[in-house]
Structures are given as structure tokens and as C-alpha cells.
Amino acid sequence: MPDSYTCSTIHVKTSLLSANFHLIHTVAIHSTTPLYQLCHTLSLNKFWLLNRGYVIFFNHSDWTVVQITVQSNDETHFRKIGSPLPTPPLYIARCSCGPKPTVTLQVVPSPHREGVRGIIQEMGLIKQENKLITKDYRDQQEKYWEKREEMVNRLKCVVRSMDAAWLRYWCCLLLGGLEPRDQKILEDTTTHILSSLKISLTSHQHLLLQCLISCPDPDQRAVSYEGGLTLCLQAGIAAVLGESVRSSRVKDVYNAVKNEKATLDKLRTAERNPIILILDKDIVSLPWEMTWVLQNQAVTRMPSLRMLYILYQHHSCKSDSVLVKGINPNRAFYVLDPENNLPRTRKRLEGILDETGWPGVTAQTPSHEIFKEALSNQDMFVYIGHGSGSKYMPGEIVESAECRAVVLLYGCSSVGLLPNGQIPDPWGAVMNYLVAYCPCVIGMLWDVTDKETDMLTMEMLQTMRGLSTAEGTTMENPPSDLPLLVSQARSKRNWYFSRAALSVYGLPLHIAHNFDS
């Protein structure tokens, strides 16, 4: 790998939130920055782990933290209004946690070929047009569903482009960590492949190769732009070695990897531990969880490494927190349709909520005192209504509570982030909850239909309580890991547009079903 490479100056966020105030630190990366120095300017690096005390947090050995940062380009700031916006290169920093954390940094170039618009620009247009069709075609059902299907197909194209044209083989960096036994097998297999070929790699290259050869086989459709798995893997090996895909060493390593197929196939299908994404403001609205490598993984998002550290420290030292004890699905409070204008939603969900025995309010606004009490004392707080409910539960009230409960916001764009005045990073209701130490927030990244949201809500609530829906069991052997449960709900075939919007912010938590009803 070369010592330097061409890139524009960028400013990388190192922290977003502190306990009592909003704080932004940025550091500059220039085109002359050597690669070995670049690692030390990103927030997810050994300096921050060791010198800032974060090494305590990273002793939680089964989590993997991945920070994805956009490489800024002058073209994105100075261009004609309405002109195409190209998809930028990325920096992906991956930290596998544990007593000896390892940090891997990789530059991911822009797609070689793109359509009329870049990925980020197209996603922004999809979200805008999705808002408009609900208003413009409210009384034209046939036209509405025609436009809706068009939105679904465009969203699928965005996800396929993220997979096949942008991330390509570097999607392997988005994998969660393996269990220690499987990780040892992977390390031994990688060492055996290299030693048998008498190839010496740097520790960085060694880590990249481990991720690459243990990456699950993608769906053939996801790599159709690249000509299939064979070329994708071989191109990845070439990138790791820094050589041409036609070089003899690349071919030798590729053939050696094929010879270890039996061992590697077991690792490729092995269970993965949770992964936490820290996303740049320019890419936070993209449906990363729908990429094939993340579809069946336990994935959460966090705004910054600093906030992740603060949140973990706050909850890990409390013996009765949901992080330590697990979520008791019998301890919850709900707010259903506080505006009293969603009669179909009430009809679908009132009976299910009544069966839970949870306290809650329907068709009325909860007082601020009741709301804060629910956040502070329950294990779950469920909101079902328009948006994030901030009209009734404003940000300053949320932040004044010390939140113990997992918050489920089943409303349009409930965890979406948007530009907000002088705050450099995008903001939304989910940030208010994280400032209040909320351990986990589940919600929607963009606007969704009420029926699809209601069905998702029904599935999630029933599965979390270990029950079945009217159509039978929601999923076979539902997992106890909350992000994995959401991931499996997201992977269902129907309601693609709404399922792609479903996202989790916060800590990877688990559901404990050993509590008394």
C-alpha cells in the first residue's frame, strides 16, 4: 500500500456529544497526509483508544465499531444547482473490540461507473419524492401505488449500487466479529495460506485479508456489476496486496483460498457479533442496513465514538440497567395515536396492546410527568403516531429525563436526521434521547405508510414478547439480541420501502425472557 495518495482536505468528526453540552472537534486531512498519519487523525484509532481512556470501553470484546467517513471534494461544494453530484470516496475505519483492540483503516474509491446521479443525490431525491406522492396522489390510489412501486425499485437500485459499485469487496470491513474459537481458526488459516506461499504482509494487510476471505458469499445479483464472486474476491486480494489482479501472487493467494473452501465456508456462515456504525453526516440517511453484508447482522448506529463511550460507561456500571440485565418485555409503557386521528392504526393495534397488560394512553396526550416517569422507570417506551412525537414530547423534556427505557418510535422519519441551524451535524429527535442516556432507540429513517408501519409494529412487539401473530410465528427461533431481531424483521420480502427505513440507534441490547409475567 502506498505511503500517500490523492485526496482533498476533509474534516473528520472526533466527538459529537458530551454529557452536558454539544461539542464538535474536527481535524484536517490534506492531500499530502501520509497513510500512516491518516490513521491518527480519525477518531477511531489507537490514540483515542489508549490515550483518551476508551480502552476501558473496548474491553467489551464482542462488539465491532465501524466509522465510515466521506472524503470531501471541492466539486461537491462548488457546482451548478441541479447538476449531478458524484458519489465520493470513503474512509472506513474498523475496530474489533477486546483487551487488545485492532484498528483497520481503508480508503474506498468512488464507483468507476455511475448513472445520471450519484448514490447520495439519488437517495435524497427518493426521500423528497416519497413525501410528495402521499400528498399529490392521496385520492388516486392506482396512481399512488404506481409511484410507490417506482420508489421501491429506485431504492433497490441505490442499495445494489452501494453493494456492487461503491463498497464492492471492501464490504467485508462491515462484518461483525467472530466468536473467539472461530477467530482463531481464521487467523491460523490466513497464516497457513501466506506461509505456504512464502508471502509476507504487514499487520494491516493481514487484517484486511482475514476480513476478505471470511466474508460471506454475496447474492449473485449484488455483484452482477463486478462479474460475480470470483472476480470480486480476486480483485479484493489484488487490492490487499497492492498488485494487479493478473499478477501471479494474486492468483496464487486466490487459489490457496479456494483450497481452504471447506474451512472458510464454515466461517462465512458462522454467527457474527454486533456491529456499531458511526456514519458521516453526508451518508447517514442511506439504508446501510439493507446492504447484503449487513442484512442478517445485528447492527446499530451511533453519532460518534465519544457518545458511544459515554453511553456505554453510563449503563455498564448500573446493575439494574437494560444493558446489564436485559430488556424485560413485560415492563413497558405505550402512547397510541395521541392526536386521535389514526383510527385504522388504533383498530389494528389496540387489541394487541391491551393483551400486553402494559400501562399506556390512547387517543390522548400524556403529561410530561407521565412521559418522564415512563422513560426513567420502564424497560421499554413505545410511541405509535405521527413522526417522533416531539410535538408532545419536546426535546428539552426528553433531555431532562435520565432515560432507562429502550425507546421505540413507530412514526414517519422518527429517527431521521436533518440539518438544523448552526449545529454542524444533522439533528433529530433521536439525538435528544441519546443526550438523555437512552440506551437504544428504534425508529424510521424516512416517511412510511401507516399500514406497513402498523404491521411492522405488530411483528416487533409480538416477537419481542415471544408470542405469535395472527399469521403464525413471526420468525422461527427469534433471537434475543434486539438489533438482530430488528435485522431479521427488516429482511422480510414484503414492504421493502418501510423495512429499509427501520433502524436502530444506541447500544446492542438483548431481550431477557426469564422474567415473571
C-alpha positions in Angstrom: 0.0 0.0 0.0 1.5 3.4 -0.9 2.6 5.9 1.7 0.4 8.6 0.3 -2.4 9.1 -2.1 -4.5 11.9 -3.6 -7.4 13.3 -1.6 -9.0 16.6 -0.8 -8.8 18.2 2.6 -11.5 16.8 4.9 -12.5 17.5 8.5 -13.3 14.4 10.5 -15.6 14.5 13.5 -14.0 13.1 16.6 -16.8 13.7 19.1 -20.3 15.0 18.9 -21.9 15.0 22.3 -20.7 15.4 25.9 -22.8 14.8 29.0 -23.8 18.5 29.4 -23.2 20.3 26.2 -22.8 19.9 22.4 -19.2 19.7 21.4 -17.6 19.3 18.0 -13.9 18.5 17.4 -12.5 18.4 13.8 -9.1 17.6 12.4 -7.9 18.3 8.9 -6.7 15.7 6.4 -4.8 17.1 3.4 -3.8 15.5 0.1 -0.2 15.2 1.4 -1.2 13.4 4.5 0.8 10.0 4.6 -1.4 7.0 5.2 0.4 6.1 8.5 -0.6 9.6 9.8 -4.1 9.4 8.5 -5.0 6.7 10.9 -4.1 9.0 13.8 -6.4 11.8 12.5 -9.5 9.7 12.5 -11.5 9.3 15.8 -11.4 5.6 15.6 -7.7 4.9 16.1 -5.2 3.7 18.7 -4.5 7.2 20.1 -8.2 7.6 21.1 -8.4 4.1 22.4 -5.3 4.3 24.6 -4.8 8.0 25.5 -8.4 9.1 25.9 -9.4 6.2 28.2 -11.6 4.5 25.6 -9.7 1.3 26.0 -11.9 0.6 29.0 -15.0 0.6 26.8 -13.4 -1.6 24.2 -12.9 -4.4 26.6 -16.4 -5.3 25.7 -14.9 -7.9 23.4 -17.7 -9.0 21.1 -18.6 -5.6 19.5 -17.1 -4.2 16.3 -17.2 -0.5 15.7 -17.0 0.8 12.1 -16.7 4.5 11.2 -17.5 5.5 7.6 -16.4 9.0 6.6 -16.9 10.7 3.3 -13.8 12.1 1.5 -14.8 15.7 0.8 -14.3 17.1 -2.6 -14.3 20.7 -3.8 -16.7 19.7 -6.6 -19.4 18.9 -4.1 -19.2 22.4 -2.7 -18.9 24.4 -5.9 -21.2 23.1 -8.6 -24.2 24.3 -10.5 -27.6 23.8 -8.8 -29.3 20.7 -10.2 -26.1 19.3 -11.7 -25.2 15.6 -11.0 -23.4 15.0 -7.6 -20.9 12.2 -7.9 -20.6 9.6 -5.3 -17.5 10.4 -3.1 -14.7 8.1 -1.9 -14.9 6.8 1.7 -12.7 6.1 4.6 -13.7 3.0 6.5 -12.1 2.6 10.0 -12.9 -0.7 11.7 -12.2 -1.6 15.3 -12.6 -5.1 16.6 -13.0 -4.6 20.4 -11.5 -6.6 23.2 -8.5 -6.4 25.6 -6.3 -6.0 22.5 -8.3 -3.9 20.1 -7.2 -3.8 16.5 -7.9 -0.8 14.1 -8.0 -1.2 10.4 -8.3 1.8 8.0 -9.1 1.5 4.3 -9.8 4.0 1.6 -12.7 3.1 -0.7 -12.7 4.8 -4.1 -15.7 6.3 -5.9 -17.6 4.0 -8.2 -16.0 3.6 -11.6 -19.3 4.0 -13.5 -22.4 5.7 -12.3 -25.8 6.7 -13.7 -27.1 10.2 -14.1 -27.0 10.8 -10.4 -24.7 9.7 -7.6 -25.9 7.4 -4.8 -26.3 10.1 -2.2 -28.1 12.5 -4.5 -30.4 9.8 -5.7 -31.3 8.8 -2.1 -32.1 12.5 -1.3 -34.4 12.7 -4.3 -36.2 9.4 -3.4 -36.9 10.8 0.1 -38.2 14.1 -1.2 -40.5 12.4 -3.8 -41.7 9.9 -1.3 -43.0 12.8 0.8 -44.7 14.4 -2.2 -46.6 11.3 -3.6 -48.5 10.9 -0.4 -49.9 14.4 -0.8 -50.2 14.6 -4.6 -51.9 11.2 -5.1 -53.9 10.9 -1.9 -57.2 10.4 -3.8 -55.7 8.5 -6.8 -54.9 5.1 -5.3 -53.9 3.4 -8.6 -51.5 6.3 -9.4 -50.2 6.3 -5.9 -49.2 2.7 -5.9 -47.7 3.0 -9.3 -45.5 5.8 -8.0 -44.8 3.9 -4.8 -43.6 0.9 -6.8 -41.3 3.2 -8.7 -39.8 4.5 -5.4 -39.3 0.9 -4.2 -37.4 0.0 -7.4 -35.2 3.1 -7.2 -34.4 2.4 -3.6 -33.4 -1.2 -4.5 -31.1 0.3 -7.2 -29.5 2.5 -4.6 -28.8 -0.5 -2.4 -27.4 -2.5 -5.3 -25.2 0.4 -6.3 -23.9 0.6 -2.7 -23.1 -3.1 -2.7 -21.7 -3.6 -6.2 -20.3 -0.3 -7.4 -19.3 1.5 -4.2 -18.3 -0.9 -1.4 -17.5 -3.9 -3.6 -15.1 -6.2 -1.8 -14.5 -3.7 1.0 -17.9 -4.6 2.3 -16.0 -7.2 4.3 -15.0 -4.4 6.7 -18.6 -4.1 7.7 -18.7 -7.7 9.2 -19.2 -8.2 12.9 -16.5 -10.1 14.8 -16.4 -13.9 15.1 -16.5 -15.9 18.3 -13.0 -16.4 19.7 -12.8 -20.0 18.6 -13.8 -19.1 15.0 -11.5 -16.1 15.0 -8.6 -18.4 16.0 -9.4 -20.7 13.1 -9.5 -17.7 10.7 -6.1 -16.4 11.9 -4.5 -19.8 11.6 -6.0 -20.4 8.1 -4.7 -17.0 6.9 -1.3 -17.6 8.4 -1.1 -21.0 6.7 -2.1 -19.6 3.3 0.6 -16.9 3.4 3.3 -19.1 4.9 2.7 -21.9 2.3 3.2 -19.3 -0.5 6.1 -17.6 1.4 4.3 -14.2 1.3 4.9 -11.7 4.0 2.3 -9.0 4.7 2.1 -6.1 7.1 -0.2 -6.4 10.1 -2.7 -4.1 8.3 -2.7 -6.2 5.1 -3.1 -9.4 7.3 -6.2 -8.0 9.0 -7.7 -6.9 5.6 -7.1 -10.4 4.1 -8.8 -12.0 7.1 -11.9 -9.9 6.7 -11.9 -10.5 2.9 -11.6 -14.3 2.9 -14.1 -14.8 5.7 -16.8 -12.6 4.0 -20.0 -14.5 3.2 -20.8 -15.2 -0.4 -23.0 -12.4 -1.7 -26.2 -12.8 -3.6 -25.3 -13.0 -7.3 -27.4 -10.0 -8.1 -25.5 -7.8 -5.7 -22.2 -8.4 -7.6 -23.5 -8.5 -11.1 -21.7 -5.3 -11.9 -18.4 -6.9 -10.9 -18.9 -10.2 -12.8 -19.5 -12.4 -9.9 -17.9 -13.6 -6.7 -14.7 -14.9 -8.3 -13.7 -11.6 -9.8 -14.8 -9.7 -6.7 -12.7 -11.9 -4.3 -9.7 -11.9 -6.7 -9.9 -8.1 -7.1 -10.1 -7.8 -3.3 -6.9 -9.9 -2.9 -5.2 -7.7 -5.5 -6.2 -4.6 -3.6 -4.9 -6.0 -0.3 -1.5 -7.0 -1.9 -1.3 -3.7 -3.9 -0.8 -5.6 -7.2 -2.6 -6.2 -10.5 -5.4 -8.7 -10.4 -3.5 -10.6 -13.1 -0.3 -10.9 -11.0 1.0 -14.4 -10.2 1.0 -13.7 -6.4 -2.7 -12.6 -6.5 -3.6 -15.8 -8.5 -1.6 -18.0 -6.0 -3.3 -16.5 -3.0 -6.7 -16.8 -4.7 -6.1 -20.5 -5.5 -4.9 -21.1 -1.9 -8.1 -19.5 -0.6 -10.2 -21.8 -2.8 -8.3 -24.8 -1.4 -9.4 -23.8 2.1 -13.1 -23.6 1.0 -14.4 -26.2 3.5 -12.9 -24.3 6.5 -13.7 -20.8 5.2 -17.3 -21.7 4.3 -18.0 -22.6 7.9 -16.6 -19.2 9.0 -18.6 -17.4 6.3 -21.8 -18.8 7.7 -20.8 -18.5 11.3 -22.7 -16.2 13.7 -21.4 -12.7 13.9 -21.3 -10.4 16.9 -22.9 -6.9 16.9 -21.6 -4.1 14.8 -21.9 -0.4 15.5 -21.9 2.1 12.7 -20.6 5.7 13.1 -21.7 7.4 9.9 -20.7 10.7 8.3 -23.5 13.3 8.1 -23.4 13.0 4.3 -24.2 9.3 4.3 -26.3 8.9 7.5 -29.6 8.8 5.5 -28.5 5.9 3.3 -30.0 2.4 4.1 -26.7 0.8 5.1 -28.6 -2.0 6.9 -30.1 -3.2 3.6 -26.7 -3.9 2.0 -26.3 -7.7 1.7 -23.4 -7.9 4.1 -25.4 -6.3 6.9 -28.8 -7.7 6.2 -28.6 -10.6 8.7 -26.3 -8.9 11.2 -27.0 -7.2 14.5 -26.4 -3.6 13.6 -26.9 -0.3 15.5 -25.9 3.2 14.7 -24.2 5.9 16.9 -23.5 9.6 16.1 -19.9 9.4 17.3 -17.3 7.3 19.2 -17.4 9.8 22.1 -21.2 9.3 22.5 -20.9 5.6 22.3 -18.3 5.6 25.0 -20.4 7.9 27.3 -23.5 5.8 26.8 -21.7 2.5 27.5 -20.0 3.9 30.6 -23.3 5.2 31.9 -25.2 1.9 31.6 -22.5 -0.7 32.2 -21.9 0.4 35.8 -25.5 0.1 36.8 -26.5 -3.5 37.8 -30.2 -2.9 37.0 -29.7 -1.3 33.6 -31.2 -3.0 30.5 -27.6 -3.3 29.2 -26.6 -5.5 32.2 -29.9 -7.3 33.0 -31.5 -7.3 29.5 -34.9 -5.9 28.5 -37.9 -7.2 30.4 -40.7 -7.1 27.7 -43.3 -7.1 30.4 -42.1 -3.7 31.7 -43.3 -1.1 29.1 -45.4 2.0 28.6 -47.1 2.9 25.3 -48.6 6.0 23.7 -51.0 5.2 20.8 -52.3 7.9 18.4 -52.0 10.9 20.8 -53.5 13.2 18.0 -56.6 11.0 17.8 -56.6 11.0 14.0 -55.3 7.5 13.1 -58.5 5.3 13.6 -57.2 2.5 11.4 -53.9 2.3 13.4 -55.9 2.1 16.6 -58.1 -0.6 15.2 -55.1 -2.7 14.2 -53.1 -2.3 17.4 -55.4 -1.5 20.4 -56.2 -5.2 20.9 -52.6 -6.3 20.8 -51.5 -3.5 23.3 -54.4 -4.4 25.6 -53.2 -8.0 25.7 -49.7 -6.9 26.9 -51.1 -5.6 30.1 -48.8 -2.5 29.7 -49.9 0.8 31.1 -50.4 3.5 28.4 -52.5 6.1 26.9 -54.6 6.0 23.7 -56.0 8.9 21.7 -54.8 11.5 24.2 -51.5 13.3 25.1 -49.5 12.0 28.1 -48.5 14.6 30.6 -44.8 15.5 30.7 -44.6 13.9 34.2 -46.0 10.6 33.0 -43.8 10.6 30.0 -40.6 11.3 32.0 -41.6 8.6 34.6 -42.0 6.0 31.8 -38.6 6.8 30.3 -36.9 6.7 33.7 -38.6 3.5 35.2 -39.8 1.2 32.4 -37.7 -1.1 30.2 -39.5 0.0 27.0 -41.3 3.1 25.8 -43.4 2.6 22.7 -44.7 5.5 20.7 -47.2 4.9 17.8 -48.3 8.0 16.0 -47.2 10.8 13.7 -43.4 11.4 13.4 -41.3 11.1 16.6 -43.9 12.5 18.9 -41.7 15.6 19.6 -44.9 17.7 19.3 -46.0 16.2 22.7 -42.6 15.1 24.0 -40.3 18.0 23.1 -36.5 17.7 23.1 -35.9 19.7 26.2 -38.3 17.5 28.2 -36.6 14.3 26.8 -33.1 15.6 27.7 -34.2 16.5 31.3 -35.0 12.8 32.0 -32.5 10.2 32.8 -33.6 7.6 30.3 -33.5 3.9 31.3 -36.0 2.6 28.7 -35.5 1.4 25.2 -37.5 3.8 23.0 -39.5 2.5 20.0 -40.7 5.4 17.8 -43.1 4.0 15.2 -43.7 7.1 13.2 -42.6 8.7 9.9 -38.9 9.8 9.9 -38.8 9.3 13.7 -35.0 8.7 13.7 -34.2 10.7 10.6 -31.5 13.4 10.9 -31.8 16.8 9.2 -29.6 20.0 9.1 -30.5 22.2 12.0 -29.3 25.8 12.1 -25.8 26.4 13.4 -25.3 22.8 14.5 -22.8 21.4 12.1 -24.1 17.8 12.3 -27.7 16.9 11.4 -30.1 16.7 14.2 -33.3 14.8 15.1 -35.4 13.5 18.0 -33.1 10.5 18.3 -30.3 12.8 19.4 -32.4 14.2 22.2 -32.9 10.7 23.5 -29.2 9.9 23.3 -28.3 13.0 25.2 -30.8 11.7 27.9 -28.7 8.5 28.1 -31.3 6.5 26.3 -29.6 3.1 25.7 -31.4 2.3 22.4 -33.8 4.0 20.0 -35.6 2.2 17.2 -37.5 4.1 14.5 -37.8 5.0 10.9 -35.3 6.9 8.7 -37.9 8.3 6.4 -41.7 8.6 5.8 -43.6 5.3 5.6 -47.2 4.3 5.2 -49.4 3.7 8.3 -50.5 0.2 7.4 -46.9 -1.1 6.7 -45.7 0.6 9.9 -48.5 -0.9 11.9 -47.7 -4.4 10.6 -44.0 -3.9 11.4 -45.0 -2.7 14.9 -47.2 -5.7 15.4 -44.5 -8.1 14.3 -41.8 -6.5 16.5 -44.0 -6.3 19.7 -45.2 -9.8 19.4 -41.8 -11.3 18.7 -40.2 -9.3 21.5 -42.7 -10.8 23.8 -42.2 -14.3 22.5 -45.7 -14.6 21.0 -47.1 -15.2 17.5 -49.1 -13.1 15.2 -52.4 -14.0 13.5 -50.4 -15.4 10.6 -48.4 -17.6 12.9 -45.0 -17.3 14.4 -43.3 -14.0 13.3 -40.0 -15.7 12.9 -38.5 -19.1 13.6 -36.4 -19.1 16.8 -36.5 -15.3 17.3 -33.1 -14.0 18.6 -32.7 -12.4 22.0 -30.4 -9.8 20.6 -32.6 -6.7 19.9 -30.6 -5.4 16.8 -30.6 -8.9 15.3 -34.3 -9.2 15.8 -34.8 -5.9 14.0 -32.4 -7.1 11.3 -34.5 -10.3 10.7 -37.7 -8.3 10.6 -36.0 -6.0 8.1 -35.1 -8.9 5.8 -38.7 -10.0 5.0 -39.7 -9.7 1.4 -42.8 -7.5 1.5 -42.9 -3.8 2.4 -39.4 -3.2 1.2 -39.6 0.6 1.4 -40.8 0.6 5.0 -38.5 -2.2 6.2 -35.5 -0.4 4.7 -36.4 2.7 6.8 -36.3 0.6 10.1 -33.1 1.5 12.0 -31.6 1.1 15.5 -29.5 3.8 17.3 -27.6 3.0 20.5 -26.2 0.0 22.3 -26.6 -3.6 21.2 -29.0 -4.9 23.8 -30.6 -8.3 24.5 -34.1 -9.3 25.5 -34.4 -11.4 28.6 -37.4 -13.8 28.6 -36.8 -15.2 32.1 -38.7 -12.5 33.9 -42.1 -13.3 35.6 -45.1 -12.2 33.6 
